[in-house]
Amino acid sequence: MDAPAKWHENDWDAVFAGKAVAQRYYLRSGLVRKDRLLHFVPSKRHPTTRVVRSLLELQRHLQELGVRPTRLDRGHKEAVKYVLKKAQSSNASGIRFFTEEEADAIVQIPTEPPWLALLGLVALLWTLHATPRRRWERRLCTAALLALSLQQLRNAWRARKCAGELLGGADVWVLQRNVTPYLHEGRKFHLRALLLCVGDLTAYLHEEVRVLLATQPYNDQDGNREAVHVTNMGVNQEVTGYSESKQNMSLDELGEVSSEIFQQLCEVLTRTLNNLRTTGRRHFFTLPNCWELFGVDFLVNSAREVLLLEVNPSPSLAMYRGSYGDLLGVESPLQEPLPSQWRRLPLMVASSLEDLERSQSPSSEGTHARFHAT
């Protein structure tokens, strides 16, 4: 079986008319966009996250997350505390890590609008039109205003430059508080699971979950951040010392915790999909003649709790060392039963979803209510 066609290669008019099958869903932004997924993941099963669209928002959210470098000793100041990611990206593209000191430096960037520059220009015109007798007095006032104007212009230029360096390359980012990870042999790892969504809607999780480890031992202090904090396989293959046999493992190789972790994966995905479905088709437009395979990334924190990080369309299967058809096991999951390796997730039926949606009032602090408040 060949890999599925790209999204734009499907004849969507024929799909909507029920005359064609698509190996993609028409809309799934609630899953694959990090700035939307966060509203549907169960409470405490996602890193603390804020959506960022500007330098001003980045500064405000860093303060909300508790930037406080002056209260910490040197060792804690140099620890990585915050992560900035593109809302629509994969393979750790554009990821940035900040220590408390670096975050504080971002907060301190002046971002006030350079209104004094306009006032300085008005003062200059005011001086030029003054009588000779009063001109020297106005020159002093104008000189002071122009000095302040130049300072504000320098600040505005610096803010624009910093915004380009920090937020260039994407319109929407997500800022997250760094999670203290559960370690395997002293190294950070993330889990890659395969989620198969079929029709409108049945969901399956493949039992073969991969454990992808960082190249260097975990240390939250400043250093080679990619080799320590980034666990993506493609990134680590470029790091000196990478070993695929040691850094691309099966979940079973984690030992006795593996069954507990797999059960948590199923629970988190089930609840996330149920929350997503309560919003109708606005964020996940499922159809009976569509299906799609997703790659889901999880992190296990130091308390051995599974956190859902992101959901990726068109997942790379290189880490599974098998073809697309081998992993799927059937030509079309719409027409054939799946192999036993695919664990069906116990999604709610339509009547239960309606009850759940009615229980999510606007005053509720639940996931659904938080979404509508944003």
Phi, psi and omega in degrees: 000132180280160175297151184295156177295154176293159186306313185286351179275352179278146174272090188292331176298317178292324179295314180295330178280355180079016183260358180213158177251139178242137176269026174218159169264149184296318181219129178212035183297331178296339176265311195266353175258124184296328181287347177253325180304323185301336181281348186245344179289139180304153180306136178067014178245023179209143177303148175303122193227143172230145178269133185236129177235355181204166177298321180298318178293321178300315179297315182296318182289326175298320177294321177297325181279357169098038176299126183207059186295331184292343182266358187248154174282174187301319182299318180287327179297329184270359179282142177289123184240338186224148180232135178242125183230151171291140181293330179236088180198168174214177178059032178060026181294124176075009183295143180227143178241141180232138169276175177299318180296317180294320178296320179295322178297324177293317180299326184279354179296124180294130182232013180291146180294142185282058182292334180294336178297319178292319179296322177296321178294319177297318179296324178296316178295323178299320179291319182294332181264008180280158174289154180306326184292325184260356188296320183296327178293318181290330178299321180296315179296316181296320181299319179294317179294322179293324178297316177294323179297316179297322178295318179294322178295320176297318179297318180296320178295319179295318179297319180295319179295315180295321179298320178295320180290321184276321190240009178291147177097354178200151178274330184232134178233165170237134177256129182231146171285131182298139183260133174287116189272156166285135187251151171241117183053040174081007182237148177287150177212161167232163181254136173248119179243154178256122178251124178248118177255132187231129174060221188226070001213132168239141183230143182227146175243128180286138183291338180275100179254132182265143177252116184248116187259151173291160183283322184252154179303149184290134176204117185279002177282165181301141181171212178282089191293322181297317183289340183259316189261331181271125183250001179302135185296316182297321179292315184291335177297340179267358182266135178300130180098001181293138177225111183297323182294333181261342186246001175232092188244165172276151179303326181300335181288351175282351176090216189295340181281349188297317182293321177297318180294317181297320178298321178294322177303313180299316183294315182295316180294320180299312181293324178296313180295322177297316177298319181295321184288338179293343180270009181076220184255014182293331185236351175208096187270092182270145178225151183294339181254027177232155171204159182202145177258131180239149171258123185249130181254132179234154171238143175255122182277179186295341177269009181064034175260135181277128177245132178278123181266307184196163177236127186247129171283160178050055184292143173289137180252012182301323183291343180270350177055038179212166180278168179300314180296323180298318182288318181292315175086350179220163178285320179215115179291351176285336188242343185235147175293143181278154175299163185294344180291344179268117181268118181288133180272138184279072179290154178290148174280169187303317182296322179292323178296321178296320177296319180295319181295320179294330181283347181269081180282160180300335181274353182293152176265011183286175183300314184297317180294320179298325181296313183290342180278348184261000000 
